[in-house]
Amino acid sequence: MKRVFIAGHNGMVGSALVRQLSARPDIELITRSRQQLNLLSQADVQAFFQAEQIDEVYLAAARVGGIVANNSYPAEFIYENLMIESNIIHSAHMAGVQKLLFLGSSCIYPKHAEQPMTEQALLTGVLEPTNEPYAIAKIAGIKLCESYNRQYGRDYRSVMPTNLYGMNDNFHPQNSHVIPALLRRFHEAKLAGSAEVVAWGTGKPMREFLYVDEMAAASVYVMELDSAIYQQHTEPMLSHINVGTGIDCTIRELVETVAKVVGYQGAIVFDSSKPDGTPRKLMDVSRLKALGWQASVSLEQGLATTYQWFLANQHNFRG
C-alpha cells in the first residue's frame, strides 16, 4: 500500500484530492493540519518526512488569493509559497521520495502571452504585475522539480491549473477569487432584495474556469501516468502540463451565469474604475488531451454544485 502525503489537504484543491483518493484501497492517505505541521519550518518538514516513510506527495499547499489579496500581501505571497515548496520538495528528496506532483497556477505565463497559452510560453515575457510575486514562486516550484529530476533522477511532475472553483473555496468578501466572491455577493444581494450588484472591471476580459474535482482527477491521472509516456509529452526543461477546459468566457458572461445560478433578478453594473487584470487567460490543453484526459463538467454545472455547497456551509464562513 502506498503512503501518499497530500500537503494542503484542507484547502480547496487538497480536499478535492482527498475526495479523489480516499476510496482507493491501494493508498493510505497521510495528512497534517497547519497546527500539526508548520510547512514554513524546514526543520519540521524534514523531521516529518524522515519519520513518515512517504511514497508519493501531492503538493497542493499554498498561500492563495485574488487580485486584492495579491496586491495587499505581496511579501507573504512570495515568501510563504517559496518556503512551502522548497521545504517539501527538498525534504521529500532527502527522504528518498521518488514521486511528487507540484500544483502551480496559470499565472506563471506572461501577461500578454499568445492565446491559448502553451507550456512553451513560460519565461517568454513580463508577468501580470498584480500577482507577480505569487507567479514567481510558482515558477520556482516548477524549476525545483525539474532540477531534482535532472540532478538526482527524481520523478517530480508539475501541473498548471487554470482558474479553479468549487467546494471548500474561500468565500471571504475581500480576499477571495472571482467566482466565490461573485457567488457570495449575488446570494447576499438576493437575500437583501438589492436592486443592483456591482462587478469589478469592464466585464471584457476572458477567463477559463475548471471545477476543482476535475482538477483533482487530472492531477491523479498525471501523477499515475507511466514515466515513459509522461516523458514523451514533456521535456526535461519544460516538464509542466496545463490543466483546464480549453474553453473560456468573458467576465460578463461569468457574472451573468452566476446570477442565473443564484437566482438573482436585479441589475448588474460593471465598475470600470476597478482593475481588469490580464486581458485573456486561456490554457492550451492539447498536451493533456494527448495524454488521455479531458474535462467534462460545464461551467453552469460546476457553479450550481458549488452554490449548493455554499448554502450548506455558509454558517462556517468568517468575514
Summary of the structure (lengths in Angstrom):
residues: 319
radius of gyration: 19.3
end to end distance: 41.7
largest distance: 60.7
contacts: 1065
relative contact order: 0.15
helix: 46%
strand: 18%
